[in-house]
Amino acid sequence: MQRPVRQHVKRLFCLMGRRPELLCGAIALSCALLVALRFTCSRAKDVVMPARPPVHFFSKKSFVLDLYHGQLDYAEHIRQDSEITMFFLYAPWCGRSIMARSEIEEVANRLSDQVLFVAINCWWHQGTCRKQKHFYYFPVINLYHKSFGPIEYKGPLTAAYIEKFVRRVMSPLLYIPSLAKLRNFLSHYEPGVLGYFEFNASPQPPGYLTFFSSALHSLQKDYVETIRFGVITDRKLAKEISLTNPGTVYLHRNLNSSLVYPDKERNFTAANICNWALDNRESQLHWLRPHGGKSLLLDNELKKGPALFIFIPYNPLSEIHPLLDEIADLILKYNRCTQSLAIEDDNEQQKHKIQSELLSSSDTSSNVEETFRTFSCCNTVVLPQWYQLSKVHNVCELCVNQTMDIKPSKARLPLCNFLEITAALNSFYLKEHIFMGFMSRVKECSNFLSFYSPFNHYTACCQTVHRESISSMLNLENTNFAFASHWKNPLKNSPNIVPHIEEKRFINSTYHNGGGGINGLRCRTNKTLNLYLLDSNLSWFYAERLGATTGVSFRKTFATIVDMKEETHFILDQSQPLLTSNLEAFIQNFSKVYSPLQRHLVGDTSYHVSQQQLITEVTSSTFSHIVLEMKKDVLLLYYTSWCGFCASLNHLFLRLTQLLATDSIIVARINIAHNDLPWEFMVDRVPTILLFPQNRKDQSVKYPDDKQITLSNLLKFILHHATLPSTTSCTPSSCPEHYLQYKDDHISYLEREILRLRTEIEVLHKAQHQLAGQISEAKRDVRMLKEQKHRLEQHNNALEIHKGQLQALYEQKTREVGTLADKLKELAIASERLLSENALLKILMASLEAKGKLNPVPEEEGGSLALDDGSRPVLEKKCCY
């Protein structure tokens, strides 16, 4: 095993000795391989550049403490010494963080004496903030109120909004010291929660800290439609809203009944109070604050139905918002569905009378009968006839009696709504068999409880009437009542009964559908609107996309109605101020069955048409003038920017305009992705080609869809449908003036065509000379390439010959190496044979020497030779070795 290895090593060293350049090449190749492996294996460590050390994000003179090394642990430590703390978690490279930096500094300059502002670099990889926090966006603004937090701010990154939110966290509760403050609190457009606590017994009455924490919880959960929390400490003031027990929490609502927190049913905890207020709140104004990026916010709201977007400039730090208050009142009137269609004026005195009674009774001793007042609203139901030929019906008056657990607020009287009437009708129809099984010419009444609320019960007063007298029985006010044994006496002459919806004596004679005012319009039309508010200081570019303009009298107020299902939207004229009357008229016109509003067409800005422009670009504003009003044939191409096949037709239309360079036809196009048109001119596919003939615009012709759009087909289509001028000759006296004018125009047109053709011929001659020069250069290049090819072929042949010589030399050397190897093998065999013979000789000599010692030979015979068996001479003793 070792012998062949040794032989190969010897052979290798022999070859290296003969060719030392092979040895040097092998050594160099090995070194290069080792160096490459060294750099490849250590590439990740040597190539990565260490991050630059962080620098100050805020100036050193700023009121914001900048922890640019990401010391989150130190920030948590210093937060314990401050009552209100703001953490501004940023990344130095983030554009939003850089943009919000100046806004944070502005807020810090105003509130630095009350709030601790801390900025933390959460991008530095060695900082504790990067190691402990993982954010999907920057910046992140967290506020802490002592040990409560974090309260993340997700609103607009402007100083006004941030400061407003910080002040909300600083003072989550509003103190209500007087009746004027209470009325202002209850009439505010934001939902309000009031808590009644007495501070006489202890500095912190039971439940106050829980109520305080619930206000912070509401800020933590919803930053857009926040809930205002207020505290009442005066017993007399609390009685104004019928709060008698300290620790009671009251949720004020305008459209529905106000609520008191059910502390017996739910635990009195901050989270429960916050969730209860959020679930039962009544938001009149819905603010939308899109962040400007990709979002489904507007899409989700538009899917709910037609939407009215009102853009107004809003200052969060201002204490009074007159325009916003007017809009809030308008929305309240629009959503109020609890009274009849047009009885607002008739019931106003009754409501004031009831409210005055409530106010007068608030100062007296409260008892059960005065505390629980009953309010009702009624509806008339005609039951089916007993059998098919019967002319007798039972007519019932169904009333909803609302027994309130507390006195209603002085600011607003609670009224029943449409949902309560619907629930009453559903319960009534479940008991329909009871009211159909009797006959009585007088009213008989019965009470039954509601399935949904323990404070509601229904009263049904029924009477049997003939079919002819049903209309005369609508007014049941003066009818005498008689009661069966199981029927109860209804309330007589109750001042709290709200008139029927069907009672025509309360309906104003001037009312008609769509013209009866804004009150309760939401429930009187099938075209219900969802109303939203947007801050024009933040989202004005949305208004511009919807049709708003910025003129000289720019007020940055705008109102538009968008109906995504119908693919239409309407705008309020910006020349009119955004007043309540204009908004009411705008909403009423939209709510009509045949709306007089004109659909707004969104389009690009009008292009300046030059004389050298071959294809006219049409927009929404110029469509009527160019296509419909001009007394010319118009070939119109509908296209979009995303249509690839439309772009491939550009060269065809350019060539078509060159061939039809006449004043009698216009080739135009319109981008329907950016320009809206009236429905009769819209198309369902692109590209679409329409021809509007001269003086026959109403007989437009569409290019056939089954024909390929080619230049020849377009020319045939135009020649077949266009209005071409007559070519018959006539004398000047018999020809009309317009034809003479046409001849002059045609002559001028031909002269212009001749000039254009001459210009084209000159251009073609120049192009021909240029082409000839290019052809000669190409021929020279071909000759040079041929010569180069011939030289390369000769060089290739020489290389082939050299290759053959090298191959023969290689074969010769291979044979020589083989012969040398054979000789080496023979020498090895001969050396082995000689070694064996040498060993035999040594043995023979040893035996002869031993034999000589045993048989000594005389000296005179020592030099003679003797024959052993006569065949081989034997060396005697005197033989020399």
C-alpha positions in Angstrom: 0.0 0.0 0.0 2.8 2.4 0.9 5.0 1.4 -2.0 2.6 2.7 -4.7 2.1 6.0 -2.8 5.8 6.5 -2.6 6.1 5.8 -6.2 3.5 8.3 -7.1 5.1 10.9 -4.9 8.5 10.3 -6.4 6.9 10.6 -9.9 5.3 13.9 -8.9 8.5 15.3 -7.6 10.2 14.2 -10.7 7.7 16.0 -12.9 7.9 19.1 -10.8 11.6 19.1 -11.1 11.3 18.9 -14.9 8.6 21.7 -15.0 9.1 24.2 -12.1 6.4 26.6 -13.5 3.8 24.0 -12.8 4.8 24.0 -9.2 4.7 27.8 -8.9 1.2 27.9 -10.5 -0.1 25.3 -8.1 1.2 27.2 -5.1 -0.2 30.5 -6.4 -3.6 28.9 -7.0 -3.7 27.4 -3.5 -2.9 30.8 -1.9 -5.6 32.6 -4.0 -8.1 29.9 -2.9 -7.2 30.4 0.7 -7.5 34.2 0.5 -10.9 34.0 -1.2 -12.2 31.6 1.4 -10.9 33.9 4.2 -12.7 37.0 2.8 -15.9 35.1 1.9 -16.4 33.5 5.4 -15.8 36.8 7.2 -17.7 39.1 4.8 -20.7 39.8 7.1 -18.5 41.1 9.9 -16.2 43.2 7.8 -18.6 44.9 5.4 -21.4 46.1 7.8 -20.8 49.7 8.7 -21.6 50.5 12.4 -24.5 52.9 12.9 -23.7 56.5 13.5 -24.1 57.7 17.0 -27.4 59.5 17.7 -27.6 63.2 18.0 -30.1 65.6 19.5 -33.5 65.6 17.8 -34.7 68.6 19.7 -32.6 71.7 20.4 -30.9 72.0 23.7 -32.9 75.1 24.5 -36.2 73.3 24.0 -38.6 72.6 26.8 -38.7 69.0 25.5 -36.3 66.6 27.3 -34.6 64.8 24.5 -33.4 61.3 25.4 -31.7 60.6 22.1 -30.0 57.5 23.3 -33.3 55.8 23.9 -33.2 55.8 27.7 -36.7 54.5 28.3 -35.9 53.4 31.9 -34.8 56.9 32.8 -37.9 58.3 31.3 -40.1 56.0 33.4 -38.1 57.1 36.5 -38.6 60.8 36.0 -42.3 60.3 35.1 -43.0 59.4 38.7 -42.3 62.9 39.8 -44.7 64.6 37.4 -48.4 64.7 37.4 -48.8 64.9 33.6 -46.2 63.5 31.3 -46.0 63.2 27.5 -43.8 60.7 25.8 -42.9 61.5 22.2 -41.4 58.3 20.8 -39.8 59.0 17.5 -37.4 57.8 14.8 -34.8 60.3 13.6 -35.3 59.3 9.9 -39.1 59.4 10.0 -40.7 62.3 8.0 -43.8 62.4 10.2 -41.6 62.6 13.3 -39.6 65.5 11.8 -42.9 67.3 10.8 -44.4 66.8 14.3 -41.2 68.1 16.0 -42.1 71.8 15.7 -45.7 71.1 16.7 -44.6 69.4 19.9 -42.2 72.2 20.7 -45.0 74.7 20.2 -47.2 72.8 22.7 -44.3 72.5 25.1 -43.7 76.2 25.1 -47.3 76.7 26.3 -47.6 73.9 28.8 -44.1 73.3 30.0 -45.0 74.6 33.5 -47.7 71.9 33.9 -46.7 69.0 31.7 -43.4 67.2 31.5 -42.4 66.6 27.8 -40.0 63.8 27.1 -38.8 62.8 23.6 -37.3 59.3 23.3 -35.3 58.0 20.3 -36.8 54.5 19.8 -34.6 53.7 16.8 -31.2 53.6 18.4 -30.4 49.9 18.6 -28.5 50.1 21.8 -31.3 52.0 23.7 -33.7 50.4 26.0 -36.7 51.8 24.1 -35.7 49.8 20.9 -35.1 46.7 23.0 -38.4 46.8 24.9 -40.8 48.4 22.4 -41.7 47.3 18.9 -43.7 50.0 16.9 -45.3 49.7 13.5 -45.3 53.4 12.9 -43.7 56.6 14.2 -44.2 58.9 16.0 -46.1 57.5 19.0 -47.4 60.0 21.5 -48.3 58.6 24.9 -49.7 60.6 27.9 -49.7 59.7 31.5 -51.8 61.1 34.3 -49.8 60.1 37.4 -49.9 56.3 37.4 -52.7 56.0 34.8 -51.5 55.4 31.3 -50.4 55.2 28.6 -53.1 57.2 26.8 -52.1 57.1 23.2 -52.9 60.1 21.0 -53.8 59.1 17.4 -55.2 62.4 16.2 -53.8 65.0 13.7 -50.2 66.0 14.4 -50.9 69.7 14.8 -50.2 71.8 17.8 -53.9 72.8 18.3 -55.2 69.2 18.4 -52.3 67.9 20.5 -52.7 70.7 23.0 -56.5 70.1 23.2 -55.9 66.5 23.9 -53.3 67.3 26.6 -55.7 69.7 28.3 -58.4 67.0 28.2 -55.9 64.6 30.0 -55.0 67.4 32.5 -58.6 68.1 33.3 -60.8 65.1 32.4 -63.7 66.3 34.5 -65.5 69.6 34.2 -66.9 71.3 37.3 -70.5 72.4 37.0 -71.0 75.1 39.6 -74.2 76.8 38.3 -77.4 76.3 36.4 -76.0 78.2 33.4 -73.0 75.9 33.3 -75.3 72.9 33.5 -77.4 74.2 30.5 -74.3 74.8 28.5 -73.0 71.3 29.3 -76.3 69.6 28.3 -76.7 71.6 25.1 -73.2 70.9 23.9 -72.9 68.8 20.7 -70.6 66.2 22.4 -72.3 63.5 24.5 -72.0 64.3 28.2 -71.8 62.2 31.4 -72.5 63.9 34.8 -71.6 62.6 38.2 -73.1 63.9 41.4 -70.7 63.7 44.4 -70.9 65.6 47.7 -67.5 66.8 49.1 -68.8 67.8 52.5 -68.2 64.5 54.3 -64.7 63.7 53.0 -62.2 65.2 50.6 -62.8 62.3 48.2 -66.3 61.0 48.3 -66.9 57.3 47.5 -66.9 56.6 43.8 -65.2 59.9 42.8 -61.9 58.4 41.9 -63.6 55.7 39.9 -65.6 58.3 38.0 -62.3 60.2 37.4 -60.6 57.1 36.0 -63.6 56.4 33.8 -63.1 59.8 32.1 -59.5 58.9 31.4 -60.6 55.5 30.1 -62.9 57.2 27.6 -59.9 59.3 26.3 -57.9 56.1 26.0 -60.5 54.3 23.9 -61.9 57.0 21.6 -60.1 60.2 20.6 -62.4 61.4 17.8 -65.9 61.3 19.3 -65.0 61.9 22.9 -67.4 62.1 25.8 -67.4 65.0 28.2 -67.4 64.2 31.9 -68.8 66.7 34.4 -69.1 66.8 38.2 -71.9 68.3 40.2 -71.4 69.0 43.9 -74.5 71.1 44.7 -77.6 69.2 45.8 -80.1 71.7 44.4 -78.3 71.7 41.0 -78.4 67.9 40.9 -82.2 68.0 41.5 -82.5 69.9 38.2 -81.7 66.6 36.4 -83.5 64.5 39.1 -80.3 63.3 40.8 -80.9 62.8 44.5 -78.4 60.2 45.6 -74.7 61.1 45.8 -72.5 58.9 43.6 -75.1 58.7 40.8 -73.8 58.9 37.2 -76.1 60.4 34.5 -75.8 60.1 30.7 -77.5 62.9 28.9 -79.1 62.2 25.5 -81.1 64.5 23.2 -83.0 62.2 20.9 -83.7 59.4 23.4 -84.3 59.2 27.1 -81.4 60.0 29.3 -80.0 57.2 31.4 -78.7 56.6 34.9 -75.9 54.2 35.5 -77.4 50.9 36.9 -75.0 50.4 39.8 -77.2 47.6 41.1 -76.9 45.6 37.9 -73.3 46.4 37.0 -70.2 46.9 39.2 -69.3 50.5 39.8 -65.8 50.4 38.1 -64.1 52.8 35.8 -64.1 50.4 32.9 -67.8 49.5 33.3 -68.8 53.2 33.4 -66.7 54.0 30.3 -68.1 51.1 28.4 -71.7 51.9 29.5 -71.3 55.5 28.3 -69.7 54.5 25.0 -72.4 51.9 24.3 -75.3 54.2 25.1 -74.0 57.6 23.9 -75.8 59.6 21.3 -73.4 61.2 18.9 -74.9 64.0 16.8 -71.8 65.0 15.0 -69.6 62.4 13.3 -66.1 63.7 12.7 -64.0 62.1 10.0 -60.2 62.6 10.1 -58.6 60.7 7.3 -54.8 60.7 7.6 -54.2 61.2 3.9 -52.8 57.7 3.2 -54.4 54.5 2.1 -57.4 54.0 4.2 -60.9 52.5 4.1 -62.4 55.2 6.3 -64.3 57.1 3.6 -65.2 53.9 1.7 -66.8 52.3 4.8 -68.9 55.3 5.5 -70.0 55.7 1.9 -71.2 52.1 1.8 -73.7 52.9 4.5 -75.7 55.2 2.1 -75.7 58.8 0.8 -73.5 61.0 2.9 -73.4 64.8 3.4 -69.8 65.9 4.0 -69.5 69.4 5.5 -66.0 71.0 5.5 -65.6 73.8 8.1 -62.5 75.4 9.6 -62.2 74.1 13.1 -60.1 75.4 15.9 -60.0 72.8 18.8 -58.7 75.4 21.3 -61.6 77.8 20.7 -64.3 77.8 23.4 -67.1 78.9 21.1 -68.0 77.5 17.7 -71.1 79.3 16.3 -71.0 77.6 13.0 -70.6 74.2 14.6 -73.5 74.9 17.0 -75.8 75.7 14.1 -74.8 72.5 12.3 -75.4 70.5 15.5 -78.9 72.0 15.8 -79.6 71.2 12.2 -78.5 67.6 12.6 -80.6 67.3 15.8 -83.7 68.6 13.9 -83.0 66.2 11.0 -82.7 63.2 13.2 -85.6 64.0 15.5 -88.3 61.4 14.6 -90.3 61.4 17.8 -93.2 63.7 16.9 -95.6 64.1 14.0 -94.7 65.4 10.6 -95.6 69.1 11.1 -96.8 69.7 14.7 -93.7 71.4 16.0 -95.4 74.7 16.4 -98.6 73.2 18.0 -96.6 71.2 20.6 -94.1 73.9 21.5 -96.5 75.5 24.0 -97.4 72.1 25.5 -93.7 71.3 25.9 -92.9 74.6 27.6 -95.9 74.0 29.9 -94.6 70.6 30.9 -91.1 71.9 31.4 -92.4 74.7 33.6 -94.3 72.1 35.7 -91.1 70.1 36.0 -89.1 73.2 37.1 -91.7 74.2 39.6 -91.9 70.8 41.1 -88.1 70.5 41.4 -88.0 72.8 44.4 -90.7 70.9 46.4 -90.4 67.7 48.3 -90.0 64.8 46.0 -92.2 61.8 46.2 -92.9 58.8 44.0 -95.9 60.3 42.2 -94.0 63.5 41.3 -90.7 61.8 40.4 -92.2 59.3 38.0 -94.0 61.1 35.3 -95.6 59.4 32.3 -95.2 60.5 28.7 -96.8 58.7 25.8 -97.1 58.8 22.0 -99.9 57.1 20.1 -100.7 55.5 16.7 -104.0 54.3 15.2 -104.3 50.7 13.9 -107.1 49.3 11.8 -107.5 45.6 12.4 -108.5 43.2 9.6 -112.2 42.5 9.0 -113.7 39.4 10.6 -114.6 37.7 7.4 -114.4 38.6 3.7 -117.9 40.1 3.3 -117.9 41.9 6.6 -118.0 45.7 6.6 -117.0 45.9 10.3 -113.5 46.6 11.6 -112.0 47.1 15.0 -110.0 50.4 15.2 -107.5 50.6 18.0 -105.5 53.5 19.4 -102.1 52.2 20.5 -100.1 54.4 23.0 -96.6 54.0 24.3 -96.4 55.1 28.0 -92.9 55.9 29.1 -92.5 55.9 32.8 -89.2 57.6 33.5 -87.1 56.5 36.5 -85.8 60.1 36.9 -87.2 63.5 36.0 -86.2 64.7 32.6 -83.8 67.5 32.2 -85.0 71.1 32.0 -83.0 71.6 28.8 -85.0 69.1 26.8 -88.1 67.0 27.2 -87.6 63.2 26.4 -89.9 62.0 23.6 -90.7 58.6 22.1 -89.0 57.7 18.9 -89.8 55.6 15.8 -88.2 52.5 17.2 -90.5 52.5 20.3 -93.6 52.8 18.1 -92.3 49.9 16.0 -91.8 47.8 19.1 -95.3 48.7 20.3 -96.8 47.6 17.0 -94.9 44.3 17.0 -96.2 43.6 20.5 -99.7 44.6 19.6 -99.8 42.3 16.5 -98.7 39.4 18.7 -101.9 40.0 20.8 -104.0 40.8 17.8 -106.4 37.9 18.4 -107.4 39.4 21.8 -108.5 42.7 20.2 -110.4 41.1 17.3 -112.6 38.9 19.5 -115.1 41.5 20.8 -117.6 44.0 19.5 -118.2 47.3 21.1 -119.5 50.6 19.9 -117.6 52.4 22.7 -113.9 52.5 23.4 -112.5 49.8 25.6 -108.9 50.0 26.8 -106.3 47.5 28.1 -102.7 47.8 29.3 -99.9 45.3 28.6 -96.1 45.5 29.4 -93.3 45.9 27.0 -91.0 43.1 26.3 -87.9 45.4 26.0 -88.1 47.9 28.9 -89.5 47.7 32.4 -90.3 51.5 32.2 -92.6 51.1 29.2 -96.1 49.8 28.9 -98.6 50.0 26.1 -102.3 51.0 26.2 -104.7 49.9 23.5 -108.1 51.4 23.2 -110.3 49.7 20.6 -113.8 50.3 19.2 -115.9 48.5 16.5 -116.8 50.7 13.6 -118.2 50.3 10.1 -116.0 50.7 7.1 -117.7 53.9 6.0 -117.1 55.6 9.3 -113.4 54.8 9.8 -112.4 58.2 8.5 -114.7 59.9 10.9 -113.2 57.9 13.8 -109.7 59.1 13.4 -110.3 61.8 15.9 -111.1 59.8 19.0 -110.6 62.7 21.4 -114.3 63.4 22.3 -115.6 59.8 22.4 -117.1 58.5 25.6 -115.2 55.6 27.2 -116.8 52.4 28.5 -114.8 49.6 30.1 -115.2 45.9 30.2 -114.3 44.0 33.4 -110.8 43.2 32.3 -110.1 46.6 30.8 -108.5 49.5 32.7 -109.4 53.2 32.7 -107.1 55.2 30.5 -105.8 58.6 31.6 -108.4 61.3 31.0 -107.4 64.7 29.8 -103.8 64.0 30.3 -101.6 67.0 29.4 -98.7 64.7 28.4 -100.4 62.9 25.6 -98.6 63.5 22.3 -101.0 63.7 19.3 -101.3 60.8 16.9 -99.1 60.6 13.8 -102.2 60.3 11.7 -104.2 63.1 13.2 -104.7 65.5 10.3 -105.9 68.4 12.4 -102.4 68.9 13.6 -100.8 68.9 10.2 -100.0 72.2 8.6 -101.8 72.9 5.4 -98.6 74.1 3.8 -96.9 70.8 4.3 -96.0 68.5 1.4 -93.4 65.9 0.9 -90.0 67.4 0.8 -91.2 70.9 1.7 -92.3 70.5 5.4 -89.1 71.6 7.0 -86.1 69.8 8.2 -87.7 68.5 11.4 -87.8 64.7 11.4 -86.9 64.5 7.7 -84.7 61.5 8.3 -87.8 59.4 9.0 -90.0 61.0 6.3 -87.9 60.0 3.3 -86.3 57.0 1.8 -83.2 59.0 0.8 -81.7 59.1 4.3 -78.5 61.1 4.7 -75.6 60.3 6.9 -74.0 63.6 8.0 -70.2 63.9 8.6 -67.9 66.8 9.5 -64.3 67.3 8.3 -61.8 69.9 9.3 -61.0 72.0 6.2 -57.7 73.0 7.7 -56.6 69.3 7.5 -58.7 67.7 4.7 -59.2 70.5 2.2 -57.7 68.5 -0.6 -60.6 66.1 -0.3 -63.0 69.0 -0.9 -61.0 70.0 -4.0 -61.3 66.5 -5.4 -65.1 66.7 -4.8 -65.5 70.0 -6.6 -64.5 72.8 -4.2 -62.8 75.8 -5.7 -60.4 78.4 -4.2 -61.5 81.8 -5.5 -61.1 85.3 -4.4 -63.8 85.0 -1.7 -62.3 81.9 -0.3 -63.9 80.9 3.0 -62.7 77.3 3.2 -66.3 76.0 3.8 -67.8 73.4 1.5 -70.8 71.0 1.6 -71.3 68.1 -0.8 -73.6 65.0 -0.9 -72.0 61.8 -2.3 -74.2 58.8 -3.2 -71.8 56.0 -4.1 -74.5 53.6 -5.0 -75.9 55.9 -7.7 -72.5 57.2 -8.6 -73.5 60.8 -8.2 -72.7 63.7 -6.0 -74.0 67.2 -5.6 -72.3 70.3 -4.2 -73.7 73.4 -2.4 -72.9 76.5 -4.3 -69.8 78.0 -2.8 -70.9 81.5 -3.6 -73.6 81.1 -0.9 -72.5 81.2 2.7 -72.7 78.0 4.7 -75.8 79.0 6.7 -78.4 76.8 8.3 -81.0 77.9 5.8 -78.9 77.0 2.8 -78.0 73.6 4.3 -81.7 72.9 5.0 -82.7 73.7 1.5 -79.8 71.6 0.2 -80.9 68.6 2.2 -84.6 69.0 1.4 -83.9 69.2 -2.3 -81.9 66.0 -2.2 -84.6 64.3 -0.2 -87.3 64.9 -2.8 -88.4 62.1 -5.0 -87.6 64.2 -8.1 -84.6 66.1 -6.8 -84.0 69.5 -8.5 -80.3 69.3 -7.7 -77.9 69.1 -10.7 -75.3 66.3 -10.7 -71.8 67.8 -10.3 -69.4 66.7 -13.0 -65.8 66.2 -11.9 -63.3 67.1 -14.6 -59.8 68.2 -15.4 -58.9 71.8 -15.9 -59.7 73.2 -19.4 -56.8 73.0 -21.8 -55.7 75.8 -24.1 -56.4 74.7 -27.6 -53.6 75.9 -30.0 -53.7 76.1 -33.8 -51.0 73.4 -34.1 -52.8 70.9 -31.9 -54.0 68.0 -34.1 -56.2 66.2 -31.6 -58.5 68.3 -29.3 -58.5 67.3 -25.7 -62.1 67.5 -24.2 -62.9 67.9 -20.6 -66.2 68.0 -18.6 -66.4 71.8 -18.9 -65.6 71.9 -22.6 -67.6 68.9 -23.8 -70.8 70.8 -24.5 -69.0 73.6 -26.4 -66.7 71.4 -28.5 -68.8 68.4 -29.2 -72.4 69.6 -29.1 -72.4 73.3 -29.9 -69.9 73.5 -32.8 -71.5 73.0 -36.2 -68.9 70.5 -37.3 -68.5 66.8 -37.5 -66.8 65.6 -34.3 -65.0 62.2 -34.0 -64.6 61.6 -30.2 -62.4 58.9 -28.7 -63.2 57.7 -25.1 -60.0 56.6 -23.4 -58.3 56.3 -20.0 -54.8 56.6 -18.9 -54.7 52.9 -17.7 -55.9 51.5 -21.0 -53.0 50.1 -22.9 -54.9 49.5 -26.1 -56.1 53.1 -26.1 -52.4 54.3 -26.2 -51.7 52.1 -29.2 -54.4 54.0 -31.2 -52.6 57.4 -30.9 -50.6 57.1 -34.1 -53.8 56.1 -36.0 -55.6 59.2 -34.9 -52.6 61.4 -35.6 -52.4 60.1 -39.1 -56.2 60.4 -39.5 -56.0 64.1 -38.5 -53.3 64.7 -41.1 -55.4 63.1 -43.8 -58.6 64.9 -42.7 -57.0 68.3 -42.2 -60.1 70.3 -42.9 -62.2 72.7 -41.0 -65.4 70.6 -41.3 -64.3 67.9 -38.9 -62.8 67.8 -35.4 -60.9 64.8 -34.0 -61.1 64.9 -30.2 -60.6 62.6 -27.3 -61.7 62.6 -23.6 -60.3 60.8 -20.6 -63.4 59.5 -18.8 -61.4 58.4 -15.8 -60.9 62.1 -14.9 -63.9 63.7 -16.5 -67.6 62.9 -15.7 -70.2 63.4 -18.4 -74.0 63.3 -18.4 -75.3 59.8 -18.3 -76.5 59.9 -21.9 -72.9 60.4 -23.1 -71.2 57.9 -20.9 -69.9 54.6 -22.3 -69.4 51.2 -20.7 -66.0 50.3 -22.3 -62.9 51.8 -23.6 -61.8 52.6 -26.2 -65.1 53.7 -27.7 -65.4 55.9 -30.8 -68.4 58.1 -31.4 -69.1 60.3 -34.4 -71.4 63.4 -33.8 -72.5 64.5 -37.3 -72.9 68.2 -38.1 -76.4 69.5 -37.4 -77.4 66.0 -36.2 -75.8 65.8 -32.8 -78.7 63.7 -31.5 -78.0 61.1 -34.1 -74.5 60.1 -33.0 -73.0 56.9 -34.4 -70.9 54.4 -32.6 -68.0 52.7 -34.3 -68.9 49.0 -34.6 -67.3 46.9 -31.9 -66.8 43.9 -34.3 -64.7 45.9 -36.7 -60.9 46.2 -36.2 -59.8 49.8 -35.6 -57.6 50.5 -38.6 -56.9 53.7 -40.6 -58.9 52.5 -43.6 -61.9 51.4 -41.5 -61.9 54.7 -39.7 -61.9 56.6 -43.0 -64.7 54.5 -44.4 -66.7 55.0 -41.2 -66.3 58.8 -41.4 -67.0 59.1 -45.1 -70.2 57.0 -44.6 -71.7 58.9 -41.7 -70.1 62.4 -41.8 -71.8 65.4 -43.4 -69.7 66.1 -46.5 -70.0 69.3 -48.6 -71.6 69.0 -52.1 -69.2 69.1 -55.1 -71.7 70.0 -57.8 -70.8 73.1 -59.8 -73.2 76.1 -60.0 -73.1 79.6 -61.2 -72.4 82.4 -58.7 -76.0 83.8 -59.1 -77.7 80.4 -58.4 -75.3 79.3 -55.6 -76.1 80.2 -52.1 -73.8 82.4 -50.1 -72.7 79.7 -47.7 -71.6 77.6 -50.7 -69.6 80.5 -52.1 -68.0 80.9 -48.7 -67.4 77.2 -48.7 -65.6 77.4 -52.1 -63.4 80.2 -50.9 -62.6 78.2 -47.8 -62.0 75.1 -49.9 -59.6 77.0 -52.2 -57.7 78.4 -49.2 -57.7 74.9 -47.8 -56.2 73.4 -51.0 -53.5 76.1 -51.1 -52.6 75.2 -47.5 -52.5 71.6 -48.5 -50.2 72.3 -51.5 -47.8 74.2 -49.2 -48.0 71.4 -46.7 -47.3 68.8 -49.4 -44.3 70.8 -50.7 -42.9 71.0 -47.2 -43.4 67.3 -46.8 -41.6 66.7 -50.2 -38.6 68.7 -49.0 -38.5 66.8 -45.8 -38.6 63.6 -47.7 -35.7 64.7 -50.0 -33.7 65.5 -46.9 -34.6 62.2 -45.4 -33.6 60.5 -48.7 -30.1 62.1 -48.7 -29.7 61.1 -45.1 -30.7 57.6 -45.9 -28.3 57.3 -48.8 -25.4 58.5 -46.5 -26.5 55.9 -43.9 -26.6 53.2 -46.6 -23.0 54.0 -47.8 -21.8 54.0 -44.2 -23.5 50.6 -43.7 -21.8 49.2 -46.9 -18.4 50.4 -45.5 -19.2 48.7 -42.2 -20.1 45.5 -44.1 -16.7 45.5 -46.0 -14.8 46.1 -42.7 -16.7 43.3 -41.1 -15.9 40.9 -44.0 -12.2 41.8 -43.8 -12.3 41.3 -40.0 -14.0 38.0 -40.5 -11.3 36.9 -43.0 -8.6 37.8 -40.5 -10.4 36.0 -37.8 -10.7 32.9 -39.9 -7.0 32.9 -40.7 -6.2 33.3 -37.1 -8.5 30.5 -36.3 -6.8 28.2 -38.8 -3.4 29.0 -37.2 -4.8 28.2 -33.8 -6.2 24.9 -35.2 -2.7 24.0 -36.5 -1.1 25.0 -33.3 -3.7 22.9 -31.5 -2.8 19.9 -33.6 0.9 20.3 -32.9 0.3 20.6 -29.2 -1.9 17.5 -29.4 0.8 15.5 -31.2 3.4 16.7 -28.7 1.1 15.7 -25.9 0.6 12.3 -27.3 4.4 11.9 -27.8 5.2 12.9 -24.3 2.5 10.6 -23.1 4.1 7.7 -25.0 7.5 8.6 -23.6 6.2 8.8 -20.1 4.6 5.3 -20.6 7.9 3.9 -22.0 9.8 5.4 -19.1 7.3 3.9 -16.7 7.8 0.4 -18.4 11.5 0.7 -18.1 11.2 1.7 -14.5 9.1 -1.4 -13.9 11.7 -3.6 -15.6 14.5 -2.0 -13.5 12.5 -2.6 -10.4 12.0 -6.3 -11.4 15.8 -6.6 -12.2 16.7 -5.0 -8.9 14.5 -7.4 -7.0 16.1 -10.3 -8.8 19.6 -9.0 -8.1 18.7 -8.6 -4.4 17.5 -12.2 -4.3 20.6 -13.4 -6.0 22.7 -11.3 -3.6 21.0 -13.0 -0.7 21.7 -16.4 -2.1 25.3 -15.5 -2.7 25.6 -14.4 0.9 24.2 -17.7 2.1 26.5 -19.6 -0.3 29.6 -17.7 0.9 28.6 -18.3 4.5 28.3 -22.0 3.8 31.6 -22.1 1.9 33.3 -20.3 4.7 32.0 -22.7 7.3 33.1 -25.6 5.1 36.5 -24.2 4.7 37.0 -24.0 8.4 36.0 -27.6 8.8 38.4 -28.9 5.9 41.6 -27.0 5.8 43.4 -27.1 2.4 47.3 -27.1 1.9 48.9 -23.9 0.8 50.2 -25.2 -2.5 46.8 -26.3 -3.5 45.2 -23.1 -2.3 45.3 -21.4 -5.6 44.0 -24.2 -7.8 40.6 -24.7 -9.1 38.6 -27.9 -8.7 35.7 -29.1 -10.6 32.7 -30.2 -8.7 31.2 -33.2 -10.6 33.2 -32.0 -13.6 30.7 -29.3 -14.5 31.5 -26.2 -12.4 34.8 -24.8 -11.1 35.0 -24.5 -7.3 37.0 -21.7 -5.8 39.5 -23.0 -3.3 40.6 -21.5 -0.1 42.9 -19.0 -1.7 40.1 -17.4 -3.7 39.8 -13.7 -3.0 36.5 -12.2 -2.1 
